[in-house]
Amino acid sequence: MRRPNFFSTTNSLADDCFAAFVEFVGTTVFLMLAFGGVQAAVAAGSADDAGSAMQLLLFVSLSFGFSLLASAWLFFRITGGLFNPEVSIALMLIGVIQPARCLLYCIAQMAGGVAAAALVLALTPGPVSYDTFLQQGTNKAQGVFIEMFVTSTLVLSVLMLAAEKHQATPLAPVGIGLTLFACELFAVRYTGGSLNTARSFGPAAVTGFPHSDHWVYWVGPALGALLGVSFYSILKQLAFSLCRARLLLTELSRLFSFTALQSRDTTISSYDRANGICNVPPNFVLRVAPCSYPYWKLNPNQEATDPRMSPQDPVDRVVKSGSGNEIGSSSPV
């Protein structure tokens, strides 16, 4: 059976639908664990005194952070473990997934939010305590900007840890989960800590949309996704410009070093410009030094191997015979 590549831009509709189904299951698992943790925290005691309020804040933040860490790690190798329409939109904007797949992901994630909210409501006693609304006197403008900031932080962590491939990519769920935990610590007491339209839409749908500020949890996270993608694009452009400048300097350095070697009347049979390697017969291999060194002959008739009438040539350190350092040696050039 062919294994679908869920981050390919050429997947079939069947692959997209299957990936969306996995996103639905993953979003349901993630939010069900998180909502259940909030219900358990509220049931464990009230938040009348400062100590209990602090414990509730910490417990709710841990519920969301560790639920995302666990569920994303489970599904990371299948669909990427997005579970968030804003993250899906961000990945579409940078070209990781196609618009059709993004649309299917968003529908699946919203449905997963509703399913998780309904299941927790059915399985736990008491009223819904995991819905999101503005608290502590937070006005709508403040709520939008808080949600925008924390969502942009979460989106940027996904782009830098998961979309950018590096040695720490397999551990991306850990970093993303800890980022959500930190964001929840800030936002829970003011907006409920959504960072995810599906997370707010699910409880609102099963309770009949009782809060008039529900639009905040659409506008704020959407703006946060755009802000995170914009900052990521700026970082990529700066990194690309710096990389081009570094490559240009390296190329100039290699050219100057190559010129110094040619001044020794050495016959060069071939030159690999990409790797900075020259082949010198008979059976000589040299690696071009990263910096150029001055070299001259006091006696034009002097042999290149005669050190008596010439200053020591630092380039000699990179000219080795077959018995010396081979290509790929870790010795400094």
Buried (B, 14 or more C-beta within 10 A) or exposed (E): EEEBEBBEEEBEEEBBBBBBEBBBBBBBBBBBBBBBBBBEBBEEEEBEEEEBEEBBBBBBBBBBBBBBBBBBBBBBEBBBBBBBBBBBBBBBBBEBBBEEBBBBBBBBBBBBBBBBBBBBBEEBEEEBBBBBBBEEEBEBEBBBBBBBBBBBBBBBBBBBBBBBEEEEEEEBBBBBBBBBBBBBBBBBBBBBBBBBBBBBBBBBBBBEEEBEBBEBBBBBBBBBBBBBBEBBEEBEEEEEEEEEEEEEEEEEBBBBBBEBBEEBEBEBEEBEEEEBBBEBEEEBBBBBBBEBBEBEBEEEEEEEEEEEEBEEBBBBBBBBEEEEBEEEEEEEB
